[in-house]
Amino acid sequence: MDSLKKTGIIAGAVVGGVVGGGISLIGKLSNIKVVDDVGSSVVSSSILMGGLTGEVASGTVDAVSGKITNNPSKTKEGLDELKGTGKQLVNNFVENVRYIADSGSEITTGIKEKDRDRVVKSAKKFAKWAAVGTITVGVIKIVDSEETPEKEEKEYGSEED
């Protein structure tokens, strides 16, 4: 059922491109990097959500059709896909909790050390996460342009954890 996966990714890309692309464009035109990052994160989150939705649909169809046709290998394939998608969702949740905790910790440390720049930078990260979470309502994948190249390449919610 690769067509369901592809459909989910395409739907996520379309929604993310329209909403997130518009936000990102506003950020670029106004030269406000945080707004640009929010738009990019909305695109990434929408594509990830579309892909996961497609995988759930595909796994469900495979599992149910395997049961109906009495094909145990197809049923197992569908259930394995559902388990993998569940693992990706849990990983995404854990990464987002870490992101929030790190931002909150940095804000607290900045306040204690009277480091205004640290507080502002961390508050922007937290606000970016809140904005993306509000817009996408679901899976969140944050794009941080201010982080090191190693962190930029890491996909929040990926199975690499």
N, C-alpha and C positions, 0 to 999 in steps of 0.2 A: 504494500500500500504506500509506495513512495509518493504517489500523487497526492495523498492527503498531507504528507509531510511538506512537500513542495508548496502546496496550496496554503498551508499555515504560514510558512516562511514568507511567501509572496504577500499574503494578507497583512502580516506584521510589517513588512517592508513598506507597503503602500500607506498604511495608517501612520507608521513611524515617520515615513518620508514627508507626508503632508503636514502632520502636527509638529514633529520634531524638526523637520527641515525648515519649516516656517520660523520656529523659535530660534534655531541656529542662525538663520539668515538675519533675523533681527539683531542677534548678538554680534554678528560680523559687521553689519552695517553701522551699528551704534558703537562698535569697538568695545563691547563689554564681554570679556572672556567667560565670565560665569554664565551668562545667558547662552552663549554659544555652546558651552559644555552641557548645559541643561538640554538644549536641543539635540546635541549629539547623543546624549544619554537616553533621551526619549526614543530616538531612532534605534539604538542598540537594544534597549529594553523591549521595544515593540517587536523587533525581529526575533529576539530570544523567546518572547512569549508566543509569537506566532509559530515558531519552530516547535516549542514544547506542546502547544495545543495540537499541532499536526501529528506529533509523535503519540500523544494520548489517543487521538482519533484513530490513527493507524494501528496502534497496539490493541485497542478495543475491538476494531473490526477484525483483526487477525485472530484474536482470542475467541471472539464469538463465532466467527465463521469456522474456525477450527473445531469448536465444540459441536456446531450444527452438522458439519460434514464428517465428524468423528475422525479428525486428523490431529493426533496428539502433537506432532512436530509444529504445526501451524499454531495451535493453542499455546504451546510453550514459547514460540517465537513472539507472539503477541504479549504474553505475560512478562517475558523478559524485557520487552520494549517498555511496557508500563513501569516495571521496576526501575529501569534505567532513567526514565523520565522523572520518577519520584525522587531518585537520588539527586538528579540535577536540581530539582526544586528545593530539596533540603540544603544542598550546597549553596544555592543562591541565597536562601534565607540566612544561613550561617555567615556568609560573606557580608551580607547587609547588616547583620547584628554587629559584626566586627567593625565595619565601616562607621556605624553610628557610635559604638563604644570608643573607637579611636578618636573620632571627632570630639566627642564629649570630654574625653580625657585630655585632649590637647587644649580645649577651651578652659578646663579647670586648671591645668598647669599654667597656661598663659595668664589666667587671672591671678593665681598665687604668685607668679614671678613678675607680675605687672608688665607683661610682654604684650602690648596692644596688637602688634602685627600678628603674633601667633593666635591670639583670640579671634581677630578678624578673619584670618585665613581659615581657621577651623570652623568658625561660624558659617563662612561661605560654603565649605564642604557640606556641613550639616543642612544648610538651607537648600543646596543643590539636590541633596538626597531627598529632602522633603518635597521639593517641587517635582522631581521626577516621579516619586511615589504617588503624588497626588494626580499627576497627569496620566500615568500609565496604569494605575490601580492594579498592581499585580507584581510580576517579576520585575526586578529593578537591576539594571546594569549601568553602573556609573562610569563616565568618562572623565578622568581627571587630567587636564592638560598640564597642571602644575607639578605632577609627580615625576619620578625618575622614569627613564625608558623601560626598565624592567617591570615597574608597576603598571605602566600604560598598556603593555602587551598582555597582562594577565586579565583573563575574562572572569568577571565576577559571576559565580554560578556555574563555572566550568567544572568538568569532572577531574581536573588535574589536581585537586586538593588532596 
